[in-house]
């Protein structure tokens, strides 16, 4: 395995596509809940994605930001000997997803139906969002094209710091995170590993690319940190032309508990009020909401 942090992630349930890279897969909680016949995640409600047929993965665990609200561990730098070839990732998706879900077929008689189990073994959607920043993987556009050619729909979730890579990607839906209304709040919230002003300019460039494709901007709202200047967010969103905007409340989970406090987790009503204030200053309207995940979906008017 490429580094000790990857070994730690193996204990957390991460499965790796190759021994020399940090490309990894791990089903999310919603995938397992949906497989057991429970509620699906808000992406099913908003975009029709079946959670039990969705693969959560990343081509690299490396990241160039240290966002305070991130529930993943970035306390140790991830290194890797080599990048995992896109074909290796494609060929390993079904095998690793089956391995990760092993054991659920043993409870078919109670909660997991045979039909849903078989559907889970043939995933149709790939969310490139597990951990790390996917645009640090040099072959990301090639990987997305390969998934597309093999019948998968894809979400690429990026922090927007590599606009040139995103411009060459053709996913079903492109996400760019926007976690501040200005560069000072960005630096305080996201702790970029590099020149903050340069990174902020790159994020704005990535936002500008969104008007040419189906896209979403994700705002993770942290109480007392970046829940300021809704009109600033609105100006950036207006200029982006993104199809959707997700305003999602920070959740006090994982490693983020070492950096933030429970009071930084806003209630759903506060998230909705902030989203409405954003919408009132740009050409977006509230399309839907999911109180359980504390997320509001805005849509371009």
N, C-alpha and C positions, 0 to 999 in steps of 0.2 A: 504494500500500500504506500502511496506517495508520501504521507506524513502522519505524525501522531494525531493531529486533529481529525484526519480521516478515520483513524482507528477508533477514536471516540465516537464518531458519527455512526460507525458500524454498530456500536452498542445501542445507539438510538434508533436503529432500524433502517439506516441507509444501506442500499445495495449498490455496488459499484460495477460499472460496465466493463472496466478493464483494470488490471492491477497497477498500472503505471499512471493513471489519470485520476482526476477527482470527479469525473462525470458520474452522476448518481441518480437513483430513483428511490422514492419513498411514497407510498400511498398516503394521502391526507386522511384526517379523521372523517371527513364527509364521505369519502369513497367507501370506507368501511361501514359507516352508518347506512348509506344508501344500499349497500350490498345486503345488509341485514333487514332491509325493508323499512328503514326509518327515513327521516327527512333528508333531502338533498341540500346541497349548499346553494347559496344565493345565485351562483352562476347558472344553475338550472332554471331558477325563477326568472332571471333577467335575460338569459341568452339561450336557454333550451339545452344546456350541456348536461348529460346524464352523469351524475357523480360516480356511479359504480363502473362506468366505462371510460373514466378519465385517468390518465397517467400524469403524475406530478414528478417532474424530473429536472435536472440541470446538466448542461454539458461541462460546467466547471463550478467549483465551490469558491473560486477566487472572487474577491469583491474589492472595489476601489472606494467604498464608502463604509462608514461605521455608524449607521443610523441608530440613534438612541432607542427607538421604538422597535427595532428588529428583534424578533423572538429567537432568531438563530444565534449561534455562537460565532463571534468574530474575534474572540480574545486571543486566538493564536492564528498566525498567518498560515494559510494553506499553500503548499507548494506541490508541484506535480512534475513527473519526469517527462511526460509528453501529453499532447492532446489526444483524446479518444477519437478515432475516425468516425465520421457520421454513419457509415454503413454498420459499424460495430454497435453503435447506439440503436439504430433502427432494428437490427437483428436481435438485440437483447431486450427490447421493450416488453414483449409478451412473456418471455421467459422469466424476467425478473419480476414483472407484475404478478405472475402466477405464484412465484416463490414468496413474494411479500404477503400475498393473501392466503397462503397455505394455512389450512385449519378451518377456514370458514365453510368449506364444503362438508365438514364433519357435522355441521348443525343445520343441514338442509331441511330436516324434518320439522324444525321449530321456527326459524326466522328467515333463512336464506333459501329461496326457491331455486329449483334446478335451472329454470329459465334465466333467472338473474345471475346465477353463478356462471353459466355458460357465456352470458353477455359480458361479464366482468373479465373473462379469459380472452375476450376479443375486443380490447379497448379501441375506441374510435376517436378519442380526443387526447391531445398531448398539451399539458400546461407546462411550459418551460419557465418554471417559477419557484422551484424547490428552495434554492439557496444560491448565494453567489450572484454575480452579475453576468448574464449570458453573453453579452457583447464582448466580454474579454476572451471568449472562445472564438478564434479567428475564422472558423468554418461554420459559424452560425447560419448565414444565409443558405449555404449548401445543405445543412441539416434540415432547415425548415422546408426547403424545396423537396427534399427526399421524403419527409413526412407527408407533404402535400401529394406527391406522386403516388404514394402508397395508401391513399384514402383516409388519412387522418386530418381532422381539423386541428389547428394549432393556435395557442395563445402564446405570445412572447411578452414576458413581463420584464421591463428594463428600467434602470434608473435614469436613462437618457443621456448618459455622459459620453456615449460614443455614437453620435448621430450618423456618421458615415456608414457604420455597420447596419444600423436600423434602416437606413434608406435603401439598402440592398435586400432587406428581408421582406418576404411576402407571406406573412402568417394570415390565418383567418381573421384574427384580431390582434392588433398591436397595442400593448399597454406601455405608457410612460408614467412613472411616478412623479408627482409634483407635490412636494412636502413642505413648501414654503412659498410665501407671496413675494419674497425679495431675497437678495443674496446673503444678507446678514442673518436672517432667520434660517436660511438654508445651511449656512456654515454651522450654526449653533445646533441644528437638529440632526443633520446628516453627517457631519464630521468627515468631509471628503479627504481622501488620501492624495493630496495634490493641491494645486492652486484653486482655491474656492471660487474666485471670480471667473477663472477659465472654465471650470466645471459648470458654473451657473450659466455661462454663455452657451455651452454645449447643450445643456438641458433645454434652453429656449430654442436652439436650433432643431433639436429632436421634436419638440412640440410643433414646430412649423411644418415638419414633414407629415404630421398626422392628417392633415386635410386631404391628402391624396389616397387614403386607405381607410378601411373600417378600423376604428381605433377607440381607445378609451384612455382617459387620464385617471390615475388613482391618487387620491389625496388621503393620507393617513393622518387623522386629526388627533393631536395629543394635547390634552387640556393643560394650559399653562405654558405651552411651549410654542406651537405653531398655529394655534386657533386665534389668529389675529388677521386684520386687514382682509376681509372677504372680498373687497373690491379689487385688491391686488391679485388675488387668485382669479377673479372674474376677468380682469384685463388679459392675463396670460392665457386663459381658456378661450376667450374670444378670438385672440390672435391665432390660436392653434387650429381651430376648426375641427377638433376631435368629435367623433360621433357621439360618444358617451363620456360621462364623468361619474366616477364612483367616489363619494365622500364617505370614508369609513372610519369609525372610531377605533383608536388604539385599544388593543386588548392586553391586559396585564398578564402576559404569559411568557414561559420559557426564560431565556437569558436576559430579556429586557427587564426582568424584575431586579437585576443587579444594577440597572442604570436609572430606572424610573420608579415611581411609587403608584400605588393603587389609585390615588386621587387623580393621576394623569389620564385615567381611562374615562372618557366622557360618556354620559348617559345618551341613549338613543335620541331623546328629544332635543338635546343640545346639538347633536350631530345634524339632525334634521333642520333645526333653526339656522345653523351655520350654512348648510347647503342651500336653504331658501334665500339667505342673504347673498350668497354667491350668484344664484340664479337671477335674482332681481337686478343684477348689474351686468348681465350678459345675455346672449341669445340661447339660453338653456331653460328647460323646465323640468320639474320633478316627474320622472317617468314611473318609478317604483321604489319600494323600500323593503328592507328585511330587518325588523327590529332585533331578531335573535343575533344576527351578525353586526348589528349597529351600522348599517350601510344604507345610503341613499343613492339611487341611480338617477342622474340627470341625463337628458337627451337634448341634442341640438334641435332647436325649433326650425 
